[in-house]
């Protein structure tokens, strides 16, 4: 119960030792695991081994969109992009709302962009944007992908630099929404 009282004002540095020390005792308590994972996510403690341990156990006990998403985020932190893509795809299949599906699609697009699978990443980012119309992050991701790959497009300097115009258009779209 200390987590309930202490959680709202605690930092990651405060929460992680508490959750870590109680993991063995509570590893089969689904309600506790969900509450702890949600609190760590809310406090942005998702790059910790404790969060990974909780997420992994949740996924073992009850595979769900949230559990797969948490493992996908953890895989991204560890630069395990192919693994993250698998978990994001599973989260997308299990998603119950368009908002969640958009979040998972954006994560998938982010992982694909790290592997330079730009065509697929762009398609998933646009699908995420269509499910959540007032969200600029998918357009930012597309803009960054355009900018990152600009030097490889076109046959001369003018054409290669023109790709930045497309990137700027996506940044403007992100700002507009």
MARTIDREN-729605 format. One record per atom (N, C-alpha, C, O): x, y, z negated. Coordinates in pm, whole numbers, plus 50000, padded with zeros to 5 digits. Atoms other than C-alpha are relative to their C-alpha. Layout:
N
{east=X | north=Y | up=Z}
...
This chain:
177
{east=50080 | north=49881 | up=50000}
{east=50000 | north=50000 | up=50000}
{east=50085 | north=50127 | up=50000}
{east=50037 | north=50235 | up=50033}
{east=49914 | north=49882 | up=50003}
{east=50296 | north=50231 | up=49960}
{east=50015 | north=50062 | up=50139}
{east=50029 | north=50183 | up=50152}
{east=49988 | north=49949 | up=49864}
{east=50319 | north=50258 | up=50340}
{east=49884 | north=50091 | up=50036}
{east=49901 | north=50190 | up=50107}
{east=50119 | north=49921 | up=49969}
{east=49966 | north=50396 | up=50357}
{east=50012 | north=50140 | up=49939}
{east=49979 | north=50239 | up=50004}
{east=49986 | north=49870 | up=50066}
{east=50039 | north=50672 | up=50107}
{east=50123 | north=50077 | up=50049}
{east=50118 | north=50198 | up=50068}
{east=49871 | north=49940 | up=49967}
{east=50397 | north=50737 | up=50209}
{east=50017 | north=50022 | up=50150}
{east=50087 | north=50115 | up=50192}
{east=49984 | north=49999 | up=49855}
{east=50366 | north=50676 | up=50585}
{east=49981 | north=50134 | up=50067}
{east=50065 | north=50173 | up=50148}
{east=50024 | north=49874 | up=49929}
{east=50216 | north=51008 | up=50694}
{east=50110 | north=50105 | up=49982}
{east=50128 | north=50190 | up=50070}
{east=49895 | north=49899 | up=50024}
{east=50503 | north=51210 | up=50543}
{east=50140 | north=49943 | up=50017}
{east=50238 | north=50017 | up=50009}
{east=49870 | north=50066 | up=49992}
{east=50784 | north=50958 | up=50592}
{east=50062 | north=50015 | up=50139}
{east=49991 | north=50033 | up=50238}
{east=49927 | north=50002 | up=49874}
{east=51050 | north=50962 | up=50862}
{east=50036 | north=49854 | up=50033}
{east=50012 | north=49764 | up=49952}
{east=49955 | north=50134 | up=49964}
{east=51187 | north=50660 | up=51048}
{east=50100 | north=49947 | up=49897}
{east=50092 | north=49831 | up=49855}
{east=49897 | north=50041 | up=50096}
{east=51481 | north=50651 | up=50810}
{east=49939 | north=49955 | up=49868}
{east=49996 | north=49872 | up=49798}
{east=50069 | north=50038 | up=50123}
{east=51235 | north=50623 | up=50522}
{east=49921 | north=49870 | up=50019}
{east=49922 | north=49782 | up=49933}
{east=50090 | north=50113 | up=49977}
{east=50998 | north=50369 | up=50678}
{east=50070 | north=49870 | up=50035}
{east=50032 | north=49764 | up=49986}
{east=49939 | north=50122 | up=49949}
{east=51231 | north=50124 | up=50847}
{east=50052 | north=49906 | up=49891}
{east=50028 | north=49786 | up=49900}
{east=49957 | north=50092 | up=50105}
{east=51394 | north=49987 | up=50531}
{east=49883 | north=49933 | up=49926}
{east=49892 | north=49817 | up=49887}
{east=50117 | north=50056 | up=50068}
{east=51052 | north=49938 | up=50372}
{east=49941 | north=49887 | up=50084}
{east=49918 | north=49777 | up=50034}
{east=50057 | north=50102 | up=49912}
{east=50914 | north=49751 | up=50672}
{east=50094 | north=49881 | up=50014}
{east=50049 | north=49767 | up=50014}
{east=49904 | north=50108 | up=49984}
{east=51233 | north=49551 | up=50715}
{east=50001 | north=49908 | up=49878}
{east=50007 | north=49786 | up=49892}
{east=49995 | north=50080 | up=50122}
{east=51233 | north=49437 | up=50352}
{east=49874 | north=49916 | up=49980}
{east=49877 | north=49815 | up=49910}
{east=50126 | north=50072 | up=50018}
{east=50870 | north=49322 | up=50374}
{east=49968 | north=49906 | up=50115}
{east=49866 | north=49836 | up=50111}
{east=50031 | north=50079 | up=49880}
{east=50891 | north=49146 | up=50711}
{east=49983 | north=49852 | up=49969}
{east=49882 | north=49792 | up=50008}
{east=50007 | north=50144 | up=50028}
{east=50962 | north=48794 | up=50583}
{east=49871 | north=49964 | up=49927}
{east=49806 | north=49865 | up=49960}
{east=50119 | north=50025 | up=50081}
{east=50679 | north=48812 | up=50332}
{east=49871 | north=50019 | up=50080}
{east=49772 | north=49950 | up=50057}
{east=50122 | north=49962 | up=49928}
{east=50430 | north=48963 | up=50578}
{east=49997 | north=49956 | up=50146}
{east=49909 | north=49999 | up=50221}
{east=49988 | north=50032 | up=49858}
{east=50533 | north=48803 | up=50909}
{east=49881 | north=49926 | up=50061}
{east=49870 | north=49917 | up=50183}
{east=50120 | north=50066 | up=49948}
{east=50206 | north=48609 | up=50940}
{east=49873 | north=50080 | up=49976}
{east=49763 | north=50034 | up=50007}
{east=50112 | north=49912 | up=50030}
{east=49980 | north=48897 | up=50830}
{east=49979 | north=50094 | up=50119}
{east=50041 | north=50200 | up=50129}
{east=50024 | north=49926 | up=49876}
{east=49846 | north=49024 | up=51161}
{east=49959 | north=50145 | up=49976}
{east=50005 | north=50235 | up=50046}
{east=50046 | north=49864 | up=50031}
{east=49674 | north=49327 | up=51008}
{east=50118 | north=50088 | up=49959}
{east=50132 | north=50201 | up=50005}
{east=49883 | north=49924 | up=50047}
{east=49992 | north=49438 | up=50833}
{east=50096 | north=50027 | up=50115}
{east=50145 | north=50139 | up=50131}
{east=49906 | north=49983 | up=49887}
{east=50209 | north=49381 | up=51142}
{east=49951 | north=50107 | up=50097}
{east=50029 | north=50190 | up=50144}
{east=50058 | north=49900 | up=49909}
{east=49972 | north=49586 | up=51359}
{east=50010 | north=50140 | up=49941}
{east=50047 | north=50235 | up=50010}
{east=49995 | north=49870 | up=50067}
{east=49954 | north=49867 | up=51106}
{east=50144 | north=50054 | up=49997}
{east=50167 | north=50172 | up=50024}
{east=49859 | north=49959 | up=50006}
{east=50333 | north=49876 | up=51066}
{east=50051 | north=50040 | up=50139}
{east=50118 | north=50142 | up=50154}
{east=49955 | north=49968 | up=49864}
{east=50397 | north=49868 | up=51442}
{east=49940 | north=50131 | up=50048}
{east=50006 | north=50211 | up=50113}
{east=50066 | north=49875 | up=49962}
{east=50143 | north=50144 | up=51495}
{east=50066 | north=50120 | up=49932}
{east=50085 | north=50225 | up=49995}
{east=49935 | north=49891 | up=50073}
{east=50308 | north=50359 | up=51227}
{east=50139 | north=50028 | up=50058}
{east=50178 | north=50143 | up=50074}
{east=49867 | north=49980 | up=49942}
{east=50655 | north=50301 | up=51373}
{east=49991 | north=50066 | up=50137}
{east=50074 | north=50150 | up=50172}
{east=50020 | north=49938 | up=49869}
{east=50524 | north=50391 | up=51717}
{east=49964 | north=50148 | up=49983}
{east=50018 | north=50234 | up=50053}
{east=50043 | north=49862 | up=50025}
{east=50356 | north=50705 | up=51584}
{east=50117 | north=50087 | up=49956}
{east=50126 | north=50204 | up=49994}
{east=49883 | north=49927 | up=50050}
{east=50680 | north=50808 | up=51411}
{east=50119 | north=49994 | up=50097}
{east=50228 | north=50043 | up=50067}
{east=49898 | north=50014 | up=49895}
{east=50878 | north=50727 | up=51729}
{east=50124 | north=49925 | up=49952}
{east=50237 | north=49966 | up=49976}
{east=49893 | north=50089 | up=50047}
{east=51084 | north=50454 | up=51565}
{east=50014 | north=49879 | up=50093}
{east=50060 | north=49773 | up=50051}
{east=50010 | north=50114 | up=49909}
{east=51050 | north=50236 | up=51874}
{east=50134 | north=49951 | up=50054}
{east=50138 | north=49850 | up=50125}
{east=49871 | north=50048 | up=49954}
{east=51421 | north=50207 | up=51942}
{east=50076 | north=49924 | up=49892}
{east=50197 | north=49901 | up=49904}
{east=49936 | north=50069 | up=50113}
{east=51491 | north=50025 | up=51615}
{east=49983 | north=49848 | up=50012}
{east=49887 | north=49800 | up=50073}
{east=50009 | north=50146 | up=50004}
{east=51557 | north=49655 | up=51565}
{east=49879 | north=49956 | up=49916}
{east=49821 | north=49851 | up=49942}
{east=50116 | north=50034 | up=50084}
{east=51285 | north=49655 | up=51297}
{east=49873 | north=50002 | up=50085}
{east=49791 | north=49911 | up=50077}
{east=50116 | north=49992 | up=49912}
{east=51027 | north=49770 | up=51551}
{east=49997 | north=49881 | up=50096}
{east=49892 | north=49822 | up=50121}
{east=49991 | north=50113 | up=49907}
{east=51149 | north=49504 | up=51793}
{east=49958 | north=49870 | up=49929}
{east=49886 | north=49789 | up=49987}
{east=50033 | north=50121 | up=50077}
{east=51119 | north=49234 | up=51524}
{east=49848 | north=49991 | up=49979}
{east=49788 | north=49885 | up=49997}
{east=50145 | north=49997 | up=50021}
{east=50761 | north=49340 | up=51443}
{east=49926 | north=49976 | up=50131}
{east=49830 | north=49899 | up=50136}
{east=50066 | north=50013 | up=49871}
{east=50664 | north=49369 | up=51809}
{east=50009 | north=49858 | up=50052}
{east=49911 | north=49803 | up=50104}
{east=49980 | north=50137 | up=49955}
{east=50809 | north=49030 | up=51892}
{east=49907 | north=49904 | up=49925}
{east=49846 | north=49816 | up=49985}
{east=50086 | north=50087 | up=50081}
{east=50621 | north=48866 | up=51606}
{east=49853 | north=50021 | up=50034}
{east=49777 | north=49924 | up=50042}
{east=50138 | north=49972 | up=49959}
{east=50296 | north=49038 | up=51700}
{east=49968 | north=49930 | up=50131}
{east=49861 | north=49872 | up=50148}
{east=50020 | north=50062 | up=49869}
{east=50337 | north=48914 | up=52055}
{east=49989 | north=49848 | up=49986}
{east=49908 | north=49785 | up=50055}
{east=50008 | north=50145 | up=50023}
{east=50397 | north=48558 | up=51929}
{east=49866 | north=49960 | up=49941}
{east=49806 | north=49861 | up=49981}
{east=50124 | north=50032 | up=50069}
{east=50091 | north=48564 | up=51705}
{east=49876 | north=50029 | up=50084}
{east=49779 | north=49953 | up=50082}
{east=50118 | north=49957 | up=49925}
{east=49853 | north=48747 | up=51937}
{east=50044 | north=50080 | up=50122}
{east=50052 | north=50203 | up=50117}
{east=49961 | north=49925 | up=49880}
{east=49963 | north=48832 | up=52289}
{east=49888 | north=50098 | up=50039}
{east=49773 | north=50059 | up=50056}
{east=50098 | north=49897 | up=49966}
{east=49790 | north=49159 | up=52375}
{east=50070 | north=50105 | up=50085}
{east=50192 | north=50104 | up=50100}
{east=49943 | north=49891 | up=49921}
{east=49838 | north=49463 | up=52593}
{east=50095 | north=50084 | up=49916}
{east=50204 | north=50118 | up=49961}
{east=49915 | north=49920 | up=50088}
{east=49977 | north=49661 | up=52298}
{east=50130 | north=49929 | up=49967}
{east=50237 | north=49990 | up=49968}
{east=49879 | north=50076 | up=50034}
{east=50220 | north=49385 | up=52200}
{east=50094 | north=49993 | up=50120}
{east=50215 | north=50011 | up=50105}
{east=49917 | north=50005 | up=49879}
{east=50343 | north=49347 | up=52559}
{east=50061 | north=50137 | up=50028}
{east=50178 | north=50147 | up=50067}
{east=49950 | north=49863 | up=49979}
{east=50377 | north=49727 | up=52589}
{east=50114 | north=50031 | up=49904}
{east=50214 | north=50090 | up=49944}
{east=49893 | north=49976 | up=50097}
{east=50583 | north=49745 | up=52270}
{east=50128 | north=49927 | up=50040}
{east=50237 | north=49983 | up=50028}
{east=49882 | north=50075 | up=49957}
{east=50817 | north=49474 | up=52399}
{east=50059 | north=50062 | up=50127}
{east=50181 | north=50063 | up=50145}
{east=49950 | north=49933 | up=49879}
{east=50840 | north=49655 | up=52733}
{east=50081 | north=50124 | up=49963}
{east=50189 | north=50147 | up=50018}
{east=49927 | north=49880 | up=50043}
{east=50941 | north=49979 | up=52559}
{east=50134 | north=49962 | up=49938}
{east=50235 | north=50028 | up=49962}
{east=49876 | north=50045 | up=50063}
{east=51199 | north=49792 | up=52355}
{east=50099 | north=49952 | up=50106}
{east=50218 | north=49978 | up=50095}
{east=49912 | north=50045 | up=49892}
{east=51337 | north=49631 | up=52671}
{east=50058 | north=50119 | up=50075}
{east=50174 | north=50115 | up=50117}
{east=49949 | north=49878 | up=49936}
{east=51368 | north=49977 | up=52828}
{east=50115 | north=50059 | up=49919}
{east=50218 | north=50099 | up=49974}
{east=49897 | north=49945 | up=50088}
{east=51568 | north=50098 | up=52528}
{east=50129 | north=49921 | up=50015}
{east=50238 | north=49977 | up=50010}
{east=49883 | north=50088 | up=49988}
{east=51800 | north=49800 | up=52572}
{east=50051 | north=49990 | up=50145}
{east=50140 | north=49911 | up=50175}
{east=49964 | north=50000 | up=49857}
{east=51830 | north=49871 | up=52949}
{east=49977 | north=49864 | up=50066}
{east=50047 | north=49827 | up=50160}
{east=50039 | north=50129 | up=49942}
{east=51670 | north=49533 | up=53023}
{east=49878 | north=50026 | up=50088}
{east=49766 | north=49989 | up=50053}
{east=50108 | north=49949 | up=49917}
{east=51463 | north=49674 | up=53309}
{east=49913 | north=49890 | up=50062}
{east=49791 | north=49905 | up=50070}
{east=50077 | north=50109 | up=49940}
{east=51360 | north=49347 | up=53474}
{east=49906 | north=49939 | up=49896}
{east=49791 | north=49909 | up=49925}
{east=50082 | north=50052 | up=50109}
{east=51235 | north=49216 | up=53141}
{east=49886 | north=50097 | up=49968}
{east=49772 | north=50056 | up=49946}
{east=50102 | north=49898 | up=50027}
{east=51052 | north=49544 | up=53080}
{east=49890 | north=49995 | up=50105}
{east=49772 | north=50006 | up=50072}
{east=50098 | north=50007 | up=49891}
{east=50881 | north=49515 | up=53419}
{east=49903 | north=49884 | up=49977}
{east=49782 | north=49899 | up=49997}
{east=50087 | north=50114 | up=50030}
{east=50748 | north=49171 | up=53323}
{east=49900 | north=50031 | up=49891}
{east=49782 | north=49999 | up=49903}
{east=50090 | north=49965 | up=50109}
{east=50605 | north=49300 | up=52997}
{east=49900 | north=50108 | up=50040}
{east=49784 | north=50102 | up=50002}
{east=50094 | north=49896 | up=49953}
{east=50456 | north=49611 | up=53161}
{east=49891 | north=49938 | up=50086}
{east=49774 | north=49973 | up=50073}
{east=50099 | north=50066 | up=49915}
{east=50285 | north=49391 | up=53421}
{east=49898 | north=49924 | up=49916}
{east=49778 | north=49925 | up=49946}
{east=50093 | north=50072 | up=50087}
{east=50138 | north=49177 | up=53145}
{east=49908 | north=50097 | up=49927}
{east=49789 | north=50071 | up=49914}
{east=50082 | north=49899 | up=50069}
{east=50019 | north=49486 | up=52956}
{east=49893 | north=50055 | up=50096}
{east=49779 | north=50076 | up=50055}
{east=50095 | north=49950 | up=49899}
{east=49854 | north=49614 | up=53277}
{east=49885 | north=49901 | up=50018}
{east=49769 | north=49941 | up=50023}
{east=50103 | north=50103 | up=49983}
{east=49669 | north=49283 | up=53321}
{east=49905 | north=49995 | up=49881}
{east=49786 | north=49967 | up=49897}
{east=50080 | north=50010 | up=50123}
{east=49546 | north=49294 | up=52960}
{east=49935 | north=50132 | up=49958}
{east=49859 | north=50135 | up=49862}
{east=50049 | north=49868 | up=50038}
{east=49462 | north=49666 | up=52950}
{east=49847 | north=50004 | up=49998}
{east=49781 | north=49946 | up=50084}
{east=50145 | north=49993 | up=50016}
{east=49112 | north=49745 | up=52832}
{east=49942 | north=50134 | up=50043}
{east=49823 | north=50144 | up=50070}
{east=50049 | north=49868 | up=49959}
{east=49089 | north=50115 | up=52923}
{east=50088 | north=50054 | up=50112}
{east=50203 | north=50013 | up=50128}
{east=49922 | north=49937 | up=49893}
{east=49199 | north=50324 | up=53219}
{east=50116 | north=50081 | up=49942}
{east=50223 | north=50086 | up=50002}
{east=49892 | north=49922 | up=50062}
{east=49401 | north=50545 | up=52984}
{east=50118 | north=49911 | up=49962}
{east=50234 | north=49946 | up=49987}
{east=49892 | north=50094 | up=50033}
{east=49597 | north=50247 | up=52855}
{east=50067 | north=49948 | up=50127}
{east=50190 | north=49940 | up=50134}
{east=49944 | north=50052 | up=49875}
{east=49640 | north=50108 | up=53205}
{east=50090 | north=50105 | up=50064}
{east=50196 | north=50070 | up=50118}
{east=49917 | north=49893 | up=49945}
{east=49774 | north=50446 | up=53320}
{east=50134 | north=50007 | up=49927}
{east=50239 | north=50022 | up=49989}
{east=49877 | north=49996 | up=50082}
{east=50026 | north=50447 | up=53033}
{east=50092 | north=49884 | up=50038}
{east=50213 | north=49903 | up=50050}
{east=49920 | north=50118 | up=49967}
{east=50142 | north=50095 | up=53122}
{east=50055 | north=50011 | up=50143}
{east=50169 | north=49973 | up=50169}
{east=49954 | north=49981 | up=49862}
{east=50162 | north=50176 | up=53494}
{east=50115 | north=50101 | up=50006}
{east=50210 | north=50083 | up=50082}
{east=49892 | north=49902 | up=50004}
{east=50375 | north=50481 | up=53416}
{east=50128 | north=49937 | up=49945}
{east=50237 | north=49963 | up=49996}
{east=49883 | north=50071 | up=50053}
{east=50606 | north=50265 | up=53205}
{east=50061 | north=49908 | up=50105}
{east=50183 | north=49901 | up=50119}
{east=49953 | north=50087 | up=49892}
{east=50628 | north=50016 | up=53492}
{east=50076 | north=50081 | up=50104}
{east=50183 | north=50041 | up=50149}
{east=49934 | north=49913 | up=49902}
{east=50714 | north=50297 | up=53733}
{east=50135 | north=50048 | up=49949}
{east=50231 | north=50056 | up=50025}
{east=49874 | north=49955 | up=50060}
{east=50983 | north=50423 | up=53495}
{east=50106 | north=49890 | up=50006}
{east=50221 | north=49916 | up=50041}
{east=49906 | north=50112 | up=49996}
{east=51143 | north=50079 | up=53471}
{east=50044 | north=49972 | up=50144}
{east=50162 | north=49948 | up=50169}
{east=49966 | north=50024 | up=49859}
{east=51127 | north=50032 | up=53849}
{east=50095 | north=50109 | up=50052}
{east=50185 | north=50079 | up=50130}
{east=49913 | north=49893 | up=49954}
{east=51289 | north=50371 | up=53904}
{east=50143 | north=49980 | up=49950}
{east=50238 | north=50015 | up=50020}
{east=49866 | north=50029 | up=50052}
{east=51582 | north=50265 | up=53683}
{east=50071 | north=49897 | up=50086}
{east=50194 | north=49897 | up=50095}
{east=49943 | north=50101 | up=49910}
{east=51634 | north=49973 | up=53922}
{east=50003 | north=50049 | up=50145}
{east=50035 | north=49973 | up=50237}
{east=50002 | north=49936 | up=49868}
{east=51603 | north=50214 | up=54217}
{east=49901 | north=49935 | up=50097}
{east=49924 | north=49932 | up=50218}
{east=50111 | north=50052 | up=49920}
{east=51285 | north=50045 | up=54341}
{east=49901 | north=50114 | up=50018}
{east=49789 | north=50110 | up=49968}
{east=50073 | north=49874 | up=49994}
{east=51156 | north=50385 | up=54439}
{east=49862 | north=49989 | up=50064}
{east=49768 | north=50054 | up=50019}
{east=50129 | north=50012 | up=49932}
{east=50876 | north=50282 | up=54674}
{east=49893 | north=49944 | up=49905}
{east=49783 | north=49998 | up=49895}
{east=50092 | north=50062 | up=50095}
{east=50712 | north=50058 | up=54417}
{east=49975 | north=50092 | up=49880}
{east=49862 | north=50104 | up=49832}
{east=50013 | north=49908 | up=50113}
{east=50780 | north=50307 | up=54137}
{east=49906 | north=50115 | up=50034}
{east=49822 | north=50155 | up=49953}
{east=50086 | north=49889 | up=49958}
{east=50614 | north=50586 | up=54333}
{east=49854 | north=49953 | up=50007}
{east=49764 | north=50024 | up=49962}
{east=50137 | north=50052 | up=49988}
{east=50308 | north=50370 | up=54408}
{east=49937 | north=49982 | up=49861}
{east=49821 | north=50017 | up=49840}
{east=50054 | north=50020 | up=50134}
{east=50268 | north=50279 | up=54040}
{east=49980 | north=50133 | up=49926}
{east=49884 | north=50148 | up=49850}
{east=50017 | north=49867 | up=50062}
{east=50320 | north=50640 | up=53927}
{east=49874 | north=50068 | up=50054}
{east=49798 | north=50128 | up=49977}
{east=50120 | north=49940 | up=49941}
{east=50051 | north=50759 | up=54169}
{east=49873 | north=49931 | up=49951}
{east=49771 | north=49995 | up=49931}
{east=50116 | north=50073 | up=50053}
{east=49816 | north=50485 | up=54049}
{east=49971 | north=50045 | up=49856}
{east=49855 | north=50062 | up=49817}
{east=50017 | north=49951 | up=50138}
{east=49877 | north=50598 | up=53689}
{east=49935 | north=50139 | up=50002}
{east=49844 | north=50166 | up=49924}
{east=50055 | north=49865 | up=49990}
{east=49804 | north=50959 | up=53790}
{east=49853 | north=49997 | up=50042}
{east=49774 | north=50081 | up=49998}
{east=50140 | north=50007 | up=49957}
{east=49480 | north=50854 | up=53960}
{east=49908 | north=49955 | up=49886}
{east=49791 | north=49992 | up=49882}
{east=50080 | north=50047 | up=50114}
{east=49362 | north=50683 | up=53640}
{east=49991 | north=50105 | up=49889}
{east=49899 | north=50102 | up=49807}
{east=49996 | north=49895 | up=50102}
{east=49454 | north=50984 | up=53424}
{east=50033 | north=50132 | up=50072}
{east=50148 | north=50175 | up=50070}
{east=49979 | north=49889 | up=49907}
{east=49409 | north=51289 | up=53652}
{east=50071 | north=50124 | up=49944}
{east=50137 | north=50194 | up=50020}
{east=49938 | north=49879 | up=50055}
{east=49531 | north=51563 | up=53416}
{east=50136 | north=49975 | up=49937}
{east=50176 | north=50046 | up=49845}
{east=49873 | north=50042 | up=50057}
{east=49864 | north=51396 | up=53344}
{east=50112 | north=50029 | up=50099}
{east=50113 | north=49976 | up=50210}
{east=49892 | north=49959 | up=49910}
{east=50178 | north=51549 | up=53493}
{east=50120 | north=49908 | up=50002}
{east=50200 | north=49914 | up=50096}
{east=49879 | north=50083 | up=50008}
{east=50436 | north=51289 | up=53385}
{east=50025 | north=49914 | up=50124}
{east=50140 | north=49903 | up=50167}
{east=49973 | north=50080 | up=49880}
{east=50386 | north=51061 | up=53688}
{east=50060 | north=50085 | up=50115}
{east=50146 | north=50038 | up=50188}
{east=49947 | north=49913 | up=49894}
{east=50453 | north=51357 | up=53922}
{east=50143 | north=50043 | up=49969}
{east=50225 | north=50056 | up=50060}
{east=49862 | north=49969 | up=50038}
{east=50764 | north=51452 | up=53725}
{east=50092 | north=49885 | up=50036}
{east=50200 | north=49906 | up=50091}
{east=49919 | north=50117 | up=49968}
{east=50894 | north=51098 | up=53763}
{east=50025 | north=49991 | up=50150}
{east=50138 | north=49966 | up=50192}
{east=49983 | north=50005 | up=49854}
{east=50833 | north=51106 | up=54138}
{east=50096 | north=50110 | up=50045}
{east=50182 | north=50086 | up=50130}
{east=49909 | north=49891 | up=49966}
{east=51005 | north=51444 | up=54163}
{east=50144 | north=49966 | up=49968}
{east=50234 | north=49992 | up=50048}
{east=49864 | north=50038 | up=50038}
{east=51308 | north=51314 | up=53974}
{east=50055 | north=49891 | up=50092}
{east=50174 | north=49892 | up=50126}
{east=49954 | north=50104 | up=49908}
{east=51323 | north=51007 | up=54199}
{east=50038 | north=50061 | up=50135}
{east=50141 | north=50024 | up=50193}
{east=49967 | north=49933 | up=49874}
{east=51313 | north=51229 | up=54509}
{east=50135 | north=50070 | up=49988}
{east=50221 | north=50057 | up=50074}
{east=49876 | north=49923 | up=50019}
{east=51588 | north=51451 | up=54370}
{east=50121 | north=49907 | up=49987}
{east=50228 | north=49936 | up=50040}
{east=49890 | north=50093 | up=50021}
{east=51802 | north=51155 | up=54265}
{east=50045 | north=49934 | up=50130}
{east=50163 | north=49906 | up=50148}
{east=49969 | north=50071 | up=49876}
{east=51785 | north=50995 | up=54607}
{east=50017 | north=50094 | up=50120}
{east=50031 | north=50047 | up=50233}
{east=49999 | north=49902 | up=49890}
{east=51802 | north=51316 | up=54813}
{east=50121 | north=49984 | up=50092}
{east=50105 | north=49996 | up=50214}
{east=49880 | north=50009 | up=49918}
{east=52158 | north=51266 | up=54935}
{east=50002 | north=49883 | up=50095}
{east=50085 | north=49878 | up=50186}
{east=50003 | north=50121 | up=49917}
{east=52067 | north=50933 | up=55094}
{east=49897 | north=50008 | up=50112}
{east=49890 | north=49920 | up=50198}
{east=50105 | north=49986 | up=49900}
{east=51778 | north=51061 | up=55306}
{east=50042 | north=50099 | up=50107}
{east=50111 | north=50197 | up=50078}
{east=49970 | north=49908 | up=49891}
{east=51811 | north=51227 | up=55644}
{east=50135 | north=49972 | up=50064}
{east=50220 | north=49903 | up=50008}
{east=49878 | north=50025 | up=49925}
{east=52085 | north=51230 | up=55903}
{east=50095 | north=50120 | up=50001}
{east=50207 | north=50110 | up=50051}
{east=49911 | north=49884 | up=50007}
{east=52225 | north=51580 | up=55841}
{east=49973 | north=50075 | up=49870}
{east=49881 | north=50041 | up=49795}
{east=50013 | north=49925 | up=50126}
{east=52266 | north=51832 | up=55558}
{east=49862 | north=50062 | up=49983}
{east=49805 | north=50057 | up=49874}
{east=50131 | north=49936 | up=50008}
{east=51943 | north=52015 | up=55640}
{east=49894 | north=49899 | up=49956}
{east=49816 | north=49926 | up=49865}
{east=50100 | north=50101 | up=50035}
{east=51735 | north=51696 | up=55626}
{east=50020 | north=49947 | up=49858}
{east=49923 | north=49922 | up=49787}
{east=49972 | north=50048 | up=50135}
{east=51908 | north=51577 | up=55308}
{east=49954 | north=50102 | up=49896}
{east=49901 | north=50064 | up=49792}
{east=50042 | north=49897 | up=50095}
{east=51839 | north=51910 | up=55136}
{east=49849 | north=50021 | up=50002}
{east=49791 | north=50064 | up=49902}
{east=50145 | north=49985 | up=49990}
{east=51480 | north=51915 | up=55258}
{east=49927 | north=49907 | up=49903}
{east=49814 | north=49935 | up=49863}
{east=50062 | north=50092 | up=50095}
{east=51409 | north=51620 | up=55029}
{east=49975 | north=50071 | up=49867}
{east=49879 | north=50038 | up=49797}
{east=50021 | north=49924 | up=50124}
{east=51448 | north=51862 | up=54737}
{east=49869 | north=50078 | up=50004}
{east=49808 | north=50102 | up=49900}
{east=50128 | north=49931 | up=49989}
{east=51144 | north=52048 | up=54871}
{east=49887 | north=49908 | up=49954}
{east=49794 | north=49951 | up=49884}
{east=50101 | north=50097 | up=50043}
{east=50939 | north=51733 | up=54822}
{east=50004 | north=49983 | up=49847}
{east=49900 | north=49972 | up=49782}
{east=49986 | north=50011 | up=50146}
{east=51077 | north=51703 | up=54469}
{east=49937 | north=50121 | up=49932}
{east=49864 | north=50106 | up=49834}
{east=50056 | north=49877 | up=50058}
{east=50984 | north=52065 | up=54395}
{east=49847 | north=49998 | up=50009}
{east=49779 | north=50041 | up=49917}
{east=50146 | north=50012 | up=49988}
{east=50632 | north=52000 | up=54528}
{east=49943 | north=49912 | up=49890}
{east=49838 | north=49944 | up=49834}
{east=50048 | north=50090 | up=50107}
{east=50594 | north=51713 | up=54278}
{east=50011 | north=50068 | up=49865}
{east=49923 | north=50052 | up=49780}
{east=49985 | north=49927 | up=50127}
{east=50727 | north=51931 | up=53994}
{east=49887 | north=50103 | up=49987}
{east=49833 | north=50122 | up=49878}
{east=50110 | north=49902 | up=50002}
{east=50470 | north=52198 | up=54088}
{east=49867 | north=49932 | up=49971}
{east=49785 | north=49983 | up=49895}
{east=50123 | north=50076 | up=50024}
{east=50194 | north=51937 | up=54096}
{east=49991 | north=49961 | up=49852}
{east=49884 | north=49969 | up=49791}
{east=49995 | north=50037 | up=50143}
{east=50303 | north=51818 | up=53749}
{east=49961 | north=50118 | up=49914}
{east=49883 | north=50105 | up=49819}
{east=50030 | north=49879 | up=50077}
{east=50287 | north=52173 | up=53618}
{east=49852 | north=50037 | up=50014}
{east=49788 | north=50079 | up=49917}
{east=50138 | north=49961 | up=49973}
{east=49948 | north=52234 | up=53779}
{east=49899 | north=49913 | up=49923}
{east=49795 | north=49961 | up=49878}
{east=50095 | north=50088 | up=50069}
{east=49785 | north=51931 | up=53617}
{east=50027 | north=50000 | up=49851}
{east=49958 | north=49932 | up=49775}
